[in-house]
């Protein structure tokens, strides 16, 4: 049972991802976000338990990536698929809209365009596979981790559904902008960009300055901006990592 404890927690991550996928396919993004957040919690907790019990294994590593593929790979792809479907008023199931092949906007309104949202899923899969064999990512990350990217995409979906800010609503319901976000998401997942990890070897200030500053910024933004804070936090995370790399003389 001791050896199986981390794996059970990992499978709970997968279960949360499956439930989140159901909600995402039904355009209930708040509930999808809740279960993705729960899955990410289990994703963090399984590694902690494995280290505490000293039962880390290759099986656990593979299970972790497979669970993340659903929770942090498939679900954000579904969310972007839904956003693109809503933006063009059309999807693969509800094929009622007609198209004029001579129209300049024909290609962007094609029923298969929403499938581009699953480029995020493909990019996440590639990133997870690279992570498993990349020995450079033990104490930091190369490229944005899939859980952070999943949170970013799902937060944009929730904002698109609930915002009363006109320019923001326009941006998140514009298919061209959504496709650009999709491509950017795939890029940041797999970019050769070193990013600091929120892994504390000790909880003191020295050596953890950037982590504590980032956590403080996150708390302040979440209190003041709520869901709108999430995209800001991801951007700040990337910018702080770049500045940290410059300070440490890393390319």
KOLDO-675570 format. One record per residue: residue in three letters; x, y, z of N, C-alpha, C in turn. Coordinates in Angstrom, 3 decimals, decimal comma. Each point is the difference from the previous one (the first is absolute). Layout:
BEGIN
LOZA   residuo       n.xx       n.yy       n.zz      ca.xx      ca.yy      ca.zz       c.xx       c.yy       c.zz
LOZA       Ala          X          Y          Z          X          Y          Z          X          Y          Z
...
END
This chain:
BEGIN
LOZA   residuo       n.xx       n.yy       n.zz      ca.xx      ca.yy      ca.zz       c.xx       c.yy       c.zz
LOZA       Unk      0,837     -1,207      0,000     -0,837      1,207      0,000      0,869      1,253      0,000
LOZA       Unk      1,129     -0,057      0,698      0,920      1,121      0,041      0,502      0,331     -1,401
LOZA       Unk      0,320     -1,036     -0,780      0,502      0,213     -1,353     -1,076      0,534     -0,937
LOZA       Unk     -1,261     -0,330      0,278     -1,094      0,391     -0,881     -0,586      1,358      0,333
LOZA       Unk      0,288      0,526      1,186     -0,613      1,266      0,426      0,198      1,127     -1,014
LOZA       Unk      1,231      0,263     -0,482      0,167      1,086     -0,983     -0,738     -0,272     -1,302
LOZA       Unk     -0,023     -1,280     -0,424     -0,670     -0,340     -1,250     -1,513      0,200      0,093
LOZA       Unk     -0,560     -0,290      1,149     -1,440      0,232      0,203     -0,304      1,486     -0,100
LOZA       Unk      0,857      0,820      0,598     -0,187      1,455     -0,076      0,113      0,464     -1,452
LOZA       Unk      0,951     -0,566     -0,754      0,145      0,333     -1,418     -1,263     -0,366     -0,772
LOZA       Unk     -0,580     -1,158      0,311     -1,223     -0,417     -0,685     -1,181      0,909      0,354
LOZA       Unk      0,030      0,589      1,187     -1,026      0,991      0,347      0,140      1,242     -0,881
LOZA       Unk      1,239      0,352     -0,338      0,249      1,078     -0,955     -0,670     -0,341     -1,330
LOZA       Unk      0,202     -1,220     -0,465     -0,599     -0,441     -1,265     -1,518      0,024      0,072
LOZA       Unk     -0,562     -0,452      1,120     -1,450      0,019      0,161     -0,537      1,420     -0,073
LOZA       Unk      0,669      0,925      0,683     -0,415      1,411     -0,054      0,050      0,519     -1,430
LOZA       Unk      1,028     -0,402     -0,745      0,119      0,419     -1,386     -1,137     -0,522     -0,853
LOZA       Unk     -0,405     -1,240      0,228     -1,123     -0,585     -0,753     -1,300      0,755      0,277
LOZA       Unk     -0,237      0,323      1,271     -1,210      0,745      0,359      0,057      1,404     -0,591
LOZA       Unk      1,181      0,630      0,061      0,165      1,338     -0,574     -0,278     -0,011     -1,496
LOZA       Unk      0,416     -1,072     -0,691     -0,238     -0,101     -1,438     -1,495     -0,044     -0,311
LOZA       Unk     -0,753     -0,715      0,826     -1,456     -0,060     -0,196     -0,613      1,391      0,125
LOZA       Unk      0,386      0,723      1,044     -0,523      1,358      0,190      0,442      0,922     -1,133
LOZA       Unk      1,256     -0,145     -0,449      0,500      0,859     -1,075     -0,767     -0,238     -1,294
LOZA       Unk     -0,294     -1,248     -0,320     -0,744     -0,309     -1,214     -1,427      0,542      0,057
LOZA       Unk     -0,501      0,204      1,223     -1,330      0,569      0,177      0,049      1,501      0,261
LOZA       Unk      1,156      0,610     -0,243      0,189      1,446      0,114     -0,222      0,524      1,419
LOZA       Unk      0,148     -0,854      0,995     -0,110      0,419      1,396      1,426      0,167      0,544
LOZA       Unk      0,591      1,122     -0,360      1,435      0,169      0,205      0,381      0,260      1,457
LOZA       Unk     -0,904      0,560      0,788      0,310      0,216      1,416      0,197     -1,343      0,698
LOZA       Unk     -0,918     -0,943     -0,250      0,134     -1,334      0,603      1,220     -0,730     -0,563
LOZA       Unk      0,257      0,193     -1,301      1,197     -0,597     -0,599      1,242      0,528      0,698
LOZA       Unk      0,028      1,305      0,266      1,151      0,617      0,662      0,183     -0,545      1,415
LOZA       Unk     -1,106     -0,216      0,701      0,075     -0,529      1,374      0,660     -1,377      0,010
LOZA       Unk     -0,398     -0,855     -0,942      0,557     -1,357     -0,016      1,424     -0,013     -0,551
LOZA       Unk      0,326      0,916     -0,903      1,390      0,113     -0,439      0,870      0,445      1,172
LOZA       Unk     -0,486      0,969      0,770      0,750      0,467      1,175      0,202     -1,142      0,999
LOZA       Unk     -1,043     -0,813      0,197      0,118     -1,150      0,901      1,025     -0,996     -0,537
LOZA       Unk     -0,035     -0,227     -1,319      0,965     -0,903     -0,615      1,426      0,498      0,161
LOZA       Unk      0,204      1,301     -0,172      1,334      0,582      0,156      0,464     -0,122      1,453
LOZA       Unk     -0,936      0,144      0,947      0,338     -0,196      1,410      0,504     -1,421      0,230
LOZA       Unk     -0,727     -0,989     -0,533      0,428     -1,395      0,144      1,332     -0,231     -0,710
LOZA       Unk      0,211      0,696     -1,124      1,247     -0,124     -0,749      1,186      0,471      0,845
LOZA       Unk     -0,199      1,059      0,751      1,053      0,481      0,905      0,159     -0,930      1,195
LOZA       Unk     -1,124     -0,483      0,508     -0,009     -0,769      1,242      0,600     -1,389     -0,192
LOZA       Unk     -0,174     -0,618     -1,193      0,513     -1,357     -0,196      1,520     -0,030      0,062
LOZA       Unk      0,646      1,018     -0,593      1,453      0,050      0,069      0,499      0,233      1,415
LOZA       Unk     -0,723      0,837      0,745      0,371      0,271      1,388     -0,091     -1,269      0,840
LOZA       Unk     -1,091     -0,757     -0,179     -0,188     -1,246      0,748      1,073     -1,018     -0,379
LOZA       Unk      0,308     -0,076     -1,301      1,031     -0,946     -0,450      1,350      0,304      0,643
LOZA       Unk      0,328      1,290      0,097      1,278      0,372      0,618     -0,004     -0,268      1,498
LOZA       Unk     -1,128      0,291      0,649     -0,085     -0,227      1,446      0,093     -1,481      0,341
LOZA       Unk     -0,643     -0,840     -0,819      0,002     -1,445      0,243      1,201     -0,696     -0,632
LOZA       Unk      0,752      0,760     -0,817      1,172     -0,534     -0,692     -0,362     -1,203     -0,866
LOZA       Unk     -1,054      0,194     -0,801     -0,470     -1,093     -0,863     -0,121      0,474     -1,452
LOZA       Unk      0,848      0,946     -0,396     -0,021      0,465     -1,386      0,346     -1,160     -0,934
LOZA       Unk     -0,652     -0,023     -1,172      0,227     -1,090     -0,940     -0,228      0,480     -1,427
LOZA       Unk      0,517     -0,772     -0,958     -0,217      0,311     -1,411     -1,476     -0,110     -0,351
LOZA       Unk     -0,701     -0,946      0,628     -1,433     -0,141     -0,242     -0,732      1,266      0,415
LOZA       Unk      0,357      0,543      1,157     -0,641      1,222      0,469      0,257      1,164     -0,936
LOZA       Unk      1,211      0,069     -0,551      0,333      1,070     -0,947     -0,877     -0,081     -1,239
LOZA       Unk     -0,175     -1,206     -0,528     -0,820     -0,172     -1,204     -1,475      0,266      0,299
LOZA       Unk     -0,478     -0,469      1,135     -1,395      0,258      0,382     -0,252      1,500      0,132
LOZA       Unk      0,967      0,702      0,566     -0,144      1,436      0,207     -0,190      0,723     -1,329
LOZA       Unk      0,804     -0,340     -0,987     -0,109      0,657     -1,304     -1,298     -0,381     -0,710
LOZA       Unk     -0,415     -1,252      0,127     -1,243     -0,432     -0,645     -1,209      0,709      0,612
LOZA       Unk      0,014      0,173      1,320     -1,091      0,723      0,653      0,009      1,468     -0,401
LOZA       Unk      1,193      0,595     -0,052      0,115      1,399     -0,411     -0,467      0,199     -1,439
LOZA       Unk      0,184     -1,019     -0,831     -0,413      0,107     -1,397     -1,494      0,266     -0,109
LOZA       Unk     -0,779     -0,562      0,914     -1,449      0,229      0,000     -0,332      1,312      0,694
LOZA       Unk      0,448      0,148      1,235     -0,374      1,166      0,806      0,544      1,307     -0,567
LOZA       Unk      1,274     -0,017     -0,403      0,653      1,237     -0,439      0,285      0,034     -1,491
LOZA       Unk     -0,390     -1,051     -0,729      0,216     -0,034     -1,432     -1,294     -0,056     -0,795
LOZA       Unk     -0,824     -0,991      0,303     -1,266     -0,149     -0,723     -0,985      1,103      0,353
LOZA       Unk     -0,172      0,276      1,285     -1,025      0,961      0,430      0,216      1,398     -0,579
LOZA       Unk      1,211      0,587      0,064      0,157      1,320     -0,629     -0,234     -0,030     -1,506
LOZA       Unk      0,293     -1,138     -0,645     -0,315     -0,131     -1,419     -1,490      0,054     -0,251
LOZA       Unk     -0,770     -0,663      0,866     -1,458      0,035     -0,112     -0,512      1,419      0,207
LOZA       Unk      0,557      0,688      0,989     -0,431      1,376      0,288      0,234      0,889     -1,215
LOZA       Unk      1,175     -0,101     -0,619      0,267      0,821     -1,184     -0,899     -0,411     -1,162
LOZA       Unk     -0,284     -1,293     -0,126     -0,956     -0,464     -1,015     -1,354      0,671      0,205
LOZA       Unk     -0,451      0,069      1,244     -1,286      0,629      0,309      0,035      1,497     -0,289
LOZA       Unk      1,101      0,649      0,353      0,115      1,442     -0,262     -0,054      0,282     -1,499
LOZA       Unk      0,702     -0,802     -0,785     -0,016      0,192     -1,448     -1,373     -0,332     -0,587
LOZA       Unk     -0,651     -1,022      0,534     -1,342     -0,354     -0,462     -0,976      1,139      0,270
LOZA       Unk      0,079      0,572      1,201     -0,877      1,120      0,348      0,315      1,222     -0,860
LOZA       Unk      1,282      0,190     -0,321      0,407      1,179     -0,763     -0,541     -0,023     -1,428
LOZA       Unk     -0,032     -1,196     -0,606     -0,488     -0,087     -1,384     -1,459     -0,445     -0,064
LOZA       Unk     -0,578     -0,326      1,174     -1,401     -0,421      0,038     -0,232     -1,338     -0,645
LOZA       Unk      0,985     -0,883      0,085     -0,092     -1,260     -0,725      0,942     -1,019      0,620
LOZA       Unk     -0,387     -1,272     -0,015      0,919     -1,048      0,431     -0,259     -1,276     -0,800
LOZA       Unk      0,733     -1,032      0,308     -0,100     -1,225     -0,780     -1,324     -0,735      0,200
LOZA       Unk     -0,643      0,207      1,142     -1,234     -0,716      0,306     -1,222      0,736     -0,526
LOZA       Unk     -0,052      1,291      0,260     -1,153      0,819     -0,377      0,294      0,706     -1,322
LOZA       Unk     -0,163     -0,702     -1,104      0,345      0,543     -1,302     -1,246      0,551     -0,693
LOZA       Unk     -0,352      1,225      0,399     -1,185      0,634     -0,569      0,344      1,215     -0,850
LOZA       Unk      1,133      0,614      0,267      0,360      1,220     -0,724      0,493     -0,358     -1,396
LOZA       Unk     -0,366      0,811     -0,980      0,478     -0,220     -1,363      1,125      0,968     -0,299
LOZA       Unk      0,876     -0,379     -0,916      1,165      0,804     -0,320      0,050      0,267     -1,494
LOZA       Unk      0,519      1,153     -0,342      0,183      0,371     -1,394      1,483     -0,097     -0,326
LOZA       Unk      0,349     -0,878     -0,915      1,408     -0,252     -0,275      0,716      1,232     -0,528
LOZA       Unk     -0,730      0,959     -0,550      0,629      1,203     -0,520      0,256      1,057      1,039
LOZA       Unk     -0,498     -0,202      1,196      0,165      1,002      1,052      1,445      0,036      0,488
LOZA       Unk      0,490      1,221      0,281      1,370      0,143      0,486      0,176     -0,601      1,391
LOZA       Unk     -1,111     -0,128      0,751      0,063     -0,573      1,339     -0,418     -1,461      0,017
LOZA       Unk     -0,050     -0,625     -1,173     -0,471     -1,385     -0,070      0,852     -0,935      0,848
LOZA       Unk      1,339      0,160     -0,122      0,874     -0,953      0,680     -0,103      0,112      1,511
LOZA       Unk     -0,161      1,240      0,528     -0,048      0,172      1,449     -1,349     -0,458      0,555
LOZA       Unk     -1,018     -0,098     -0,859     -1,301     -0,461      0,468     -0,270     -1,453     -0,321
LOZA       Unk      1,008     -0,695     -0,461     -0,171     -1,410     -0,367     -0,215     -0,842      1,254
LOZA       Unk     -0,877     -1,018     -0,069     -0,296     -0,804      1,195      1,189     -0,735      0,589
LOZA       Unk      1,065     -0,171     -0,764      1,159     -0,704      0,540      1,008      0,933      0,679
LOZA       Unk     -0,205      1,294     -0,093      0,911      0,955      0,629      0,108     -0,208      1,515
LOZA       Unk     -1,107     -0,265      0,723      0,140     -0,199      1,459      0,959     -1,117      0,387
LOZA       Unk      0,219     -0,962     -0,916      0,923     -1,092      0,312      1,405      0,535      0,262
LOZA       Unk      0,298      1,194     -0,511      1,310      0,595      0,250      0,264      0,178      1,488
LOZA       Unk     -1,072      0,078      0,797      0,176      0,108      1,447      0,770     -1,169      0,580
LOZA       Unk     -0,101     -1,163     -0,657      0,693     -1,185      0,505      1,491      0,001     -0,317
LOZA       Unk      0,475      1,048     -0,701      1,444      0,173     -0,115      0,617      0,158      1,384
LOZA       Unk     -0,770      0,584      0,914      0,473      0,136      1,386      0,214     -1,379      0,620
LOZA       Unk     -0,904     -0,927     -0,283      0,131     -1,367      0,506      1,240     -0,675     -0,588
LOZA       Unk      0,220      0,195     -1,298      1,170     -0,596     -0,643      1,288      0,601      0,555
LOZA       Unk      0,008      1,328      0,172      1,177      0,661      0,562      0,272     -0,448      1,427
LOZA       Unk     -1,065     -0,223      0,768      0,147     -0,470      1,385      0,575     -1,412      0,027
LOZA       Unk     -0,469     -0,850     -0,916      0,501     -1,372     -0,075      1,497     -0,013     -0,301
LOZA       Unk      0,405      0,825     -0,960      1,410      0,068     -0,367      0,838      0,517      1,159
LOZA       Unk     -0,538      1,006      0,711      0,732      0,569      1,142      0,170     -1,026      1,122
LOZA       Unk     -1,052     -0,782      0,278      0,068     -1,009      1,053      0,982     -1,110     -0,359
LOZA       Unk      0,008     -0,386     -1,282      0,936     -1,038     -0,431      1,446      0,490      0,141
LOZA       Unk      0,233      1,266     -0,387      1,343      0,569      0,141      0,414      0,074      1,462
LOZA       Unk     -0,952      0,375      0,854      0,298      0,164      1,428      0,521     -1,302      0,611
LOZA       Unk     -0,573     -1,126     -0,426      0,368     -1,288      0,579      1,438     -0,408     -0,311
LOZA       Unk      0,567      0,541     -1,074      1,352     -0,412     -0,383      1,006      1,145      0,097
LOZA       Unk     -0,458      1,163      0,460      0,867      1,181      0,080      0,570      0,119      1,412
LOZA       Unk      1,280     -0,287      0,145      0,631      0,023      1,322      0,248      1,420      0,506
LOZA       Unk     -0,252      1,009     -0,851      0,219      1,388      0,412     -1,128      0,524      0,878
LOZA       Unk     -1,133     -0,718      0,051     -1,192      0,542      0,644     -0,270     -0,627      1,368
LOZA       Unk      1,053     -0,195      0,753     -0,173     -0,542      1,344     -0,332      1,087      1,019
LOZA       Unk      0,688      1,155     -0,105     -0,214      1,097      0,950     -0,645      1,226     -0,632
LOZA       Unk     -0,211     -0,032     -1,311     -0,647      1,103     -0,703     -0,705     -0,572     -1,220
LOZA       Unk     -0,656      0,863     -0,754     -0,723     -0,442     -1,187      0,612      0,618     -1,245
LOZA       Unk     -0,126     -0,714     -1,108      0,323      0,542     -1,313     -1,320      0,084     -0,759
LOZA       Unk     -0,510      1,205     -0,160     -1,341      0,167     -0,554     -1,037      0,004      1,107
LOZA       Unk     -1,157      0,565     -0,284     -1,062      0,113      1,004     -0,562     -1,382      0,319
LOZA       Unk     -0,114     -0,373      1,275     -0,570     -1,299      0,374     -1,455     -0,133     -0,472
LOZA       Unk     -0,407     -1,215     -0,300     -1,363     -0,207     -0,490     -1,081      0,444      0,990
LOZA       Unk      0,164     -0,185      1,322     -1,055      0,493      0,902     -0,188      1,514     -0,084
LOZA       Unk      1,108      0,753     -0,093     -0,101      1,459     -0,109     -0,691      0,395     -1,293
LOZA       Unk      0,336     -0,678     -1,088     -0,640      0,301     -1,277     -1,487     -0,338      0,036
LOZA       Unk     -0,346     -1,125      0,651     -1,412     -0,388      0,106     -0,795      1,051      0,767
LOZA       Unk      0,561      0,474      1,094     -0,668      1,036      0,797     -0,191      1,266     -0,830
LOZA       Unk      1,010      0,353     -0,785     -0,089      1,187     -0,849     -1,161     -0,120     -0,998
LOZA       Unk     -0,055     -1,103     -0,727     -1,022     -0,166     -1,042     -1,403     -0,055      0,604
LOZA       Unk     -0,152     -0,735      1,098     -1,323     -0,117      0,617     -0,452      1,341      0,570
LOZA       Unk      0,933      0,762      0,570     -0,372      1,323      0,533     -0,484      0,916     -1,112
LOZA       Unk      0,622     -0,084     -1,181     -0,450      0,807     -1,129     -1,415     -0,399     -0,416
LOZA       Unk     -0,305     -1,291      0,071     -1,350     -0,462     -0,324     -1,038      0,543      0,970
LOZA       Unk      0,323     -0,031      1,287     -0,925      0,519      1,014     -0,196      1,500     -0,178
LOZA       Unk      1,097      0,717     -0,249     -0,095      1,448     -0,209     -0,868      0,307     -1,212
LOZA       Unk      0,162     -0,752     -1,074     -0,795      0,226     -1,220     -1,488     -0,167      0,268
LOZA       Unk     -0,351     -0,926      0,882     -1,411     -0,241      0,304     -0,594      1,038      0,940
LOZA       Unk      0,815      0,568      0,877     -0,537      0,827      1,080      0,340      1,487     -0,081
LOZA       Unk      0,960      0,379     -0,827      0,461      1,387      0,034     -1,038      0,970     -0,557
LOZA       Unk     -0,022      1,204      0,570     -0,822      1,080     -0,552      0,894      1,117     -0,544
LOZA       Unk      1,294     -0,304     -0,141      0,952      0,937     -0,608     -0,040     -0,233     -1,503
LOZA       Unk     -0,466      0,987     -0,745     -0,304     -0,193     -1,417      1,220     -0,425     -0,820
LOZA       Unk      1,141      0,688      0,203      1,169     -0,334     -0,817      0,537     -1,392      0,315
LOZA       Unk     -0,119     -0,402      1,268      0,466     -1,324      0,400     -0,914     -1,083     -0,571
LOZA       Unk     -1,314      0,275      0,039     -0,955     -0,946     -0,576      0,252     -0,158     -1,498
LOZA       Unk      0,241      1,126     -0,673      0,270     -0,055     -1,449      1,251     -0,827     -0,276
LOZA       Unk      1,050      0,222      0,789      1,263     -0,708     -0,233     -0,148     -1,502      0,176
LOZA       Unk     -0,778     -0,403      1,024     -0,117     -1,421      0,318     -1,127     -0,690     -0,759
LOZA       Unk     -0,671      0,741     -0,884     -0,991     -0,614     -0,883      0,375      0,229     -1,467
LOZA       Unk      1,220      0,470     -0,214      0,498      0,210     -1,353      0,816     -1,223     -0,416
LOZA       Unk     -0,415     -0,720     -1,038      0,699     -1,239     -0,363      1,468      0,205     -0,359
LOZA       Unk      0,327      1,135     -0,616      1,397      0,264     -0,349      0,857      0,114      1,256
LOZA       Unk     -0,512      0,712      0,996      0,750      0,169      1,253      0,107     -1,331      0,737
LOZA       Unk     -1,076     -0,779     -0,017      0,018     -1,309      0,669      1,011     -0,938     -0,645
LOZA       Unk      0,090      0,033     -1,312      0,994     -0,835     -0,691      1,408      0,465      0,361
LOZA       Unk      0,187      1,327      0,089      1,306      0,533      0,400      0,356     -0,452      1,416
LOZA       Unk     -0,989      0,012      0,908      0,232     -0,465      1,373      0,369     -1,476      0,006
LOZA       Unk     -0,669     -0,787     -0,840      0,286     -1,435     -0,104      1,440     -0,238     -0,427
LOZA       Unk      0,430      0,706     -1,035      1,373     -0,154     -0,498      1,005      0,456      1,059
LOZA       Unk     -0,305      1,110      0,680      0,873      0,487      1,064      0,094     -1,021      1,125
LOZA       Unk     -1,119     -0,630      0,327     -0,031     -1,008      1,054      0,915     -1,172     -0,340
LOZA       Unk     -0,094     -0,498     -1,228      0,850     -1,111     -0,428      1,472      0,410      0,064
LOZA       Unk      0,273      1,242     -0,387      1,389      0,480      0,011      0,572      0,058      1,416
LOZA       Unk     -0,728      0,638      0,924      0,544      0,169      1,348      0,123     -1,328      0,742
LOZA       Unk     -0,805     -0,989     -0,386      0,129     -1,325      0,601      1,342     -0,638     -0,341
LOZA       Unk      0,474      0,239     -1,209      1,175     -0,718     -0,493      1,199      0,895     -0,290
LOZA       Unk     -0,094      1,279      0,361      1,116      0,921     -0,240      1,195     -0,352      0,882
LOZA       Unk      1,199      0,249     -0,518      1,221     -0,212      0,779      0,199      1,194      0,936
LOZA       Unk     -0,929      0,138      0,923      0,000      1,130      0,927      0,045     -0,522      1,433
LOZA       Unk      1,117      0,195      0,699      0,083     -0,461      1,395     -0,945      0,802      0,897
LOZA       Unk     -0,800     -0,705      0,794     -0,948      0,629      0,919      0,219     -0,566      1,401
LOZA       Unk     -0,048      0,871      0,990      0,207     -0,478      1,360     -1,192     -0,846      0,462
LOZA       Unk      0,282     -0,961      0,848     -1,034     -0,886      0,533     -0,321      0,401      1,432
LOZA       Unk     -1,242     -0,227      0,412     -0,411      0,319      1,366      0,289     -1,186      0,926
LOZA       Unk      1,233     -0,471     -0,044      0,424     -1,108      0,840      0,930      0,555      1,077
LOZA       Unk     -0,456     -0,079      1,241      0,764      0,541      1,124      0,829     -1,105      0,649
LOZA       Unk      1,331      0,182      0,017      0,833     -0,912      0,772      0,022      0,424      1,465
LOZA       Unk     -0,239      1,283      0,236     -0,190      0,546      1,342     -0,983      1,156     -0,157
LOZA       Unk     -0,532      0,472      1,117     -1,008      1,051     -0,089      0,550      1,366      0,406
LOZA       Unk      1,313      0,102      0,115      0,609      1,277      0,320      0,000      0,933     -1,202
LOZA       Unk      0,330      1,266      0,265      0,021      1,010     -1,072      1,186     -0,203     -0,931
LOZA       Unk      1,172     -0,266      0,563      1,207     -0,123     -0,807     -0,095     -1,213     -0,928
LOZA       Unk      0,227      0,262     -1,260     -0,077     -1,062     -1,002     -1,384     -0,193     -0,566
LOZA       Unk     -1,022      0,572      0,671     -1,390     -0,129     -0,463     -0,635      1,363     -0,280
LOZA       Unk      0,846      1,024     -0,164     -0,517      1,355     -0,150     -1,036      0,103     -1,118
LOZA       Unk      0,351     -0,527     -1,168     -0,893      0,143     -1,154     -1,307     -0,759      0,219
LOZA       Unk      0,055     -1,114      0,711     -1,208     -0,795      0,264     -0,945      0,744      0,945
LOZA       Unk      0,554      0,542      1,086     -0,838      0,725      0,958     -0,571      1,276     -0,610
LOZA       Unk      0,794      0,697     -0,799     -0,514      1,206     -0,663     -1,134     -0,367     -0,945
LOZA       Unk      0,196     -1,074     -0,757     -1,036     -0,436     -0,946     -1,277     -0,397      0,739
LOZA       Unk      0,128     -0,743      1,088     -1,177     -0,407      0,778     -0,722      1,220      0,548
LOZA       Unk      0,758      0,989      0,484     -0,620      1,232      0,504     -0,774      0,727     -1,091
LOZA       Unk      0,591      0,076     -1,205     -0,689      0,638     -1,127     -1,275     -0,759     -0,351
LOZA       Unk      0,093     -1,327     -0,004     -1,172     -0,828     -0,321     -1,150      0,258      0,967
LOZA       Unk      0,312      0,023      1,286     -1,037      0,215      1,008     -0,638      1,374     -0,177
LOZA       Unk      0,836      1,019     -0,207     -0,520      1,364     -0,170     -0,888      0,106     -1,236
LOZA       Unk      0,424     -0,622     -1,097     -0,785      0,072     -1,238     -1,303     -0,779      0,123
LOZA       Unk      0,042     -1,173      0,639     -1,218     -0,806      0,138     -1,035      0,712      0,864
LOZA       Unk      0,456      0,704      1,025     -0,916      0,741      0,870     -0,623      1,167     -0,757
LOZA       Unk      0,807      0,689     -0,791     -0,480      1,215     -0,662     -0,710     -0,260     -1,320
LOZA       Unk      0,483     -0,978     -0,766     -0,539     -0,214     -1,345     -0,807     -1,286     -0,161
LOZA       Unk      0,106     -0,905      0,964     -0,689     -1,298     -0,048      0,361     -0,766     -1,275
LOZA       Unk     -0,968     -0,476     -0,773      0,289     -0,842     -1,155      0,838      0,742     -1,035
LOZA       Unk     -0,148      1,323     -0,060      0,779      0,785     -0,957      1,489     -0,029      0,332
LOZA       Unk      0,334     -0,392      1,219      1,400     -0,018      0,411      0,774     -1,145     -0,646
LOZA       Unk     -0,679     -1,077     -0,366      0,696     -1,209     -0,449      0,873      0,241     -1,228
LOZA       Unk     -0,532      0,583     -1,097      0,894      0,264     -1,143      1,155      0,922      0,375
LOZA       Unk     -0,268      0,974      0,856      1,059      0,920      0,444      1,090     -0,762      0,742
LOZA       Unk     -0,400     -0,951      0,837      0,960     -0,771      0,793      0,913     -0,829     -0,906
LOZA       Unk     -0,577     -0,629     -1,025      0,805     -0,809     -0,915      1,010      0,878     -0,737
LOZA       Unk     -0,450      1,180     -0,456      0,899      0,922     -0,698      1,111      0,475      0,929
LOZA       Unk     -0,365      0,339      1,244      0,995      0,451      0,983      0,996     -1,122      0,309
LOZA       Unk     -0,491     -1,231      0,076      0,860     -1,166      0,240      1,071     -0,113     -1,089
LOZA       Unk     -0,418      0,157     -1,255      0,949     -0,081     -1,113      1,001      1,160      0,053
LOZA       Unk     -0,511      1,221      0,237      0,867      1,175      0,031      0,998     -0,069      1,158
LOZA       Unk     -0,465     -0,434      1,168      0,906     -0,117      1,147      1,073     -1,050     -0,261
LOZA       Unk     -0,373     -1,084     -0,702      0,977     -1,037     -0,329      1,056      0,540     -0,956
LOZA       Unk     -0,444      0,783     -0,991      0,946      0,591     -0,953      0,970      0,932      0,725
LOZA       Unk     -0,536      0,856      0,872      0,852      0,924      0,761      0,952     -0,771      0,922
LOZA       Unk     -0,492     -1,077      0,578      0,845     -0,828      0,859      1,121     -0,646     -0,788
LOZA       Unk     -0,296     -0,432     -1,236      1,018     -0,593     -0,858      1,067      1,029     -0,361
LOZA       Unk     -0,454      1,223     -0,300      0,950      1,063     -0,328      0,889      0,321      1,194
LOZA       Unk     -0,616      0,042      1,170      0,760      0,310      1,217      1,055     -1,082      0,289
LOZA       Unk     -0,382     -1,255     -0,281      0,924     -1,111      0,255      0,927     -0,281     -1,172
LOZA       Unk     -0,120      0,837     -1,056      0,886     -0,168     -1,142     -0,330     -1,173     -0,867
LOZA       Unk     -1,306     -0,452      0,051     -0,399     -1,145     -0,809     -0,593      0,506     -1,307
LOZA       Unk      0,192     -0,759     -1,074     -0,528      0,359     -1,314     -1,296     -0,735     -0,224
END
